Amino acid sequence: MASRKEYLDFILEQISELEEITYRAMMGEYIIYYRGKIVGGIYDDRLLVKPVKSAISLMPDANYELPYEGAKEMLLVNDVDNKDFLTRLFNAMYNDLPAPKKKK
C-alpha cells in the first residue's frame, strides 16, 4: 500500500519549525531528510525513523517495524500529533545519523 500525499503533508506541517526538511518520493513512499541526512520516512502512512541511540532514548517503548519487505527495522513514531516532540526528536537524532554518502 502506498502512502498518501495528505499524510506526508500532515507530517511536514508537524515539523515545519525545522529548517532544511526535504523529502523524496520513492516507490509510493517518502524518504524524509533533515539537513541532508536521512531521518526516516513515511511508509504505509506511518512515520518511521532510524533506530539511532537518541531516538531509542526518546521513545523507549516504540515498536520496531519494517518499512517494506527486506528492509531493516525502524522505529514507529506514535506521537505524530505532538509538534514539540517531533521537533525535539529530529534535532536529537541529527548528530547520531550517518553522513550522506558521497556521489561518484
C-alpha positions in Angstrom: 0.0 0.0 0.0 1.4 3.4 -1.0 1.4 6.3 1.4 -1.0 9.2 0.8 0.4 12.7 0.0 -2.0 14.1 2.6 -0.3 12.1 5.3 3.1 13.4 4.1 1.8 17.0 4.1 0.5 16.5 7.7 3.9 15.3 8.9 5.7 18.1 7.1 3.4 20.6 8.8 4.1 19.0 12.2 7.9 19.5 11.7 7.6 22.8 9.9 9.6 24.7 12.5 12.7 22.8 11.5 14.8 24.2 8.7 16.2 22.1 5.8 13.5 19.4 5.8 13.2 17.8 2.4 11.7 14.6 1.1 11.9 12.3 -1.9 9.1 10.1 -3.3 10.3 6.6 -3.8 8.1 3.7 -4.9 4.9 5.2 -3.4 6.6 6.1 -0.1 8.5 9.1 1.1 12.1 9.4 2.4 12.5 12.3 4.8 15.8 14.2 5.1 16.8 16.7 7.8 19.7 18.9 6.9 20.8 16.5 4.2 20.7 13.3 6.4 18.0 10.6 6.1 16.0 10.6 9.3 13.3 8.1 8.2 10.3 8.2 6.1 6.6 7.7 5.5 5.7 4.1 4.8 2.1 2.9 4.5 1.0 6.1 6.2 3.3 5.5 9.2 6.2 7.8 10.3 9.2 5.5 10.8 12.6 6.8 11.9 16.1 5.2 12.1 16.7 3.4 15.3 19.6 5.6 16.5 20.6 5.9 20.1 18.8 9.3 20.6 15.6 8.1 19.1 15.6 5.0 21.2 16.1 7.0 24.4 13.3 9.4 23.5 10.9 6.6 22.5 12.0 3.6 24.7 8.7 1.8 24.2 8.4 2.3 20.5 7.7 -0.6 18.2 10.2 -1.8 15.7 8.6 -2.2 12.3 9.6 -3.0 8.7 9.1 -0.1 6.3 8.9 -2.7 3.5 9.8 -6.4 2.9 13.5 -7.0 3.1 14.4 -3.6 4.8 16.0 -3.0 8.2 13.6 -2.4 11.1 12.8 1.2 12.0 11.1 2.8 15.0 7.4 3.7 14.7 6.6 7.2 15.9 3.2 7.1 17.5 3.2 10.7 18.9 2.8 12.4 15.4 0.3 14.9 16.8 2.9 16.5 19.1 4.8 19.1 17.1 7.2 19.8 20.0 8.1 16.2 20.4 8.7 15.7 16.7 11.0 18.8 16.6 12.9 17.5 19.6 13.2 14.0 18.1 14.6 15.2 14.8 17.0 17.6 16.5 18.2 14.9 18.9 18.7 12.4 16.1 20.7 14.6 13.8 24.1 14.0 15.3 23.5 10.3 15.5 22.6 9.9 11.9 25.3 8.9 9.4 26.6 11.5 6.9 25.2 11.3 3.4 27.2 9.1 1.0 29.2 11.0 -1.5 28.0 10.7 -5.0 30.6 9.4 -7.6 
